């Protein structure tokens, strides 16, 4: 997690830009100039990376949007990870894998070693066996990390995550605590996905994970806001990276601007300042 923390501190930013490129929602001029959907996605995402680099601490690539485009799409995925790193932007591979043993190890090798992502998201439903292989690979490579789903931002999450006593999200948090090793950055290499839409849950998870780096989805389009992020902060007023996808990628439509890069940069800048206003001090 060191490069994620270092980037956030260097830029004074908690903004993570989610690359969820859905072809029907790409700018018309990008679609017009590309020969295939995969090429349109590549051109659009390259433009986004260039635009948001001054404002963002990291980028998160949702692998499904690339996998759906077949081999050309996965090549775009790999190329964007490389380009992001060239720009100094750490990458989060949002893959949410949840298998065990050699299969989990293969997923970890694919996304951390072959594709070269800085970190990955992992589903802990099958227990430690679903998380440990990812941490093992991250530690072999060095300066990599794992974000474990703990309390997610989607509306139906409480149906499962709050359904036991104590809640299942507390069990997931304790799993993260047991597996993580604190690095020189002051944060553990096992982080937690905690939605900005559930501040009361996030406050409890922070009590259980004082040294964990949180990845907070739900800001913006899912109605999470800076006040919800405030509940996730650690004792130093930091410890959280906040993702926004549609709010940045589709900002050109919301503003009516033809220049999607300027619209994305402006949206990322507004988000950065909004989070600072909530007391986030990277």
Steps between C-alpha positions, in 0.01 A plus 500: 500500500802729527465652155130572557569673829799686356297626205216619725743684727701650215193639326294572809218309334272210591343484153493165320365519147310187405545388141166334423483572126158404362498558120141636478603778740824603332522842333357484145819637345705220657265231369500662156878502471559141616484188285388270786340537842825388662692772316241757607539387862878523470495853355247621754681355802836634383340843478356461850837396645670803350224730622472384861865432579552836677199442728489125566691286746427180304277339241279193538437284195181295507617189315153394385470795263817387324441124514163540327689628192697176465874469438523852361338632815736317735793637298357848555472424874865399520613800295307745719659362815842556344413851382360594841825394664699702244296801611572428867148375574477180708232257382229302676380199302135471597457129438320388820632146468395256772632153425748298707831314479676468164214678322531805726877489452451497123269803515752680718786424263295614201400840632795589724787344307394463135278807463704687759230661716606664826214340693188288456156465658411163653177343626559326838179293507697173491721611787873542545563252218353751254721789613836354606618401147456860386698632795768238442544617141489866601776443754715304255480788253538775760311831522170336408183463699155348532168669570253260665125556465376581850197732486404580143300794366222323309141525631452128574832458683337511848283199409810282540765713668275608791303176527691330782585587859763635507464624141683316225687819409666488843622147428642623168670790678658265753624280215669806346653586837638150548661483156639848449861594572566867574749653255738793535219726374313433824225304322455126460535321167146364548250782454121511516226598258253704706222692328453873548124431496511330843674741740370336818642165387819665380554660840483157665733343242752777561493414872588142407762599241688806623802430276321394182481697178136526392378507143163676509262450206159661479598868478295695248275292277411258784408799723794470737650836596789660685324473835479123455871492422569698817378207709773279351802716585774373726648684796714715269205607288617282212505128419230513230507496121167591342385368164280676248431350159190631325525841666832556324479288185161640402555856619504620140135401469399665824659831401415486132867563423648355184843463659470188712855536634439847642169386647666199666787710637259756642285229661806339660617838629161577654497158665850555638400830657171357630686224683744749648201692630392189688828499691695248291866595543735299284 
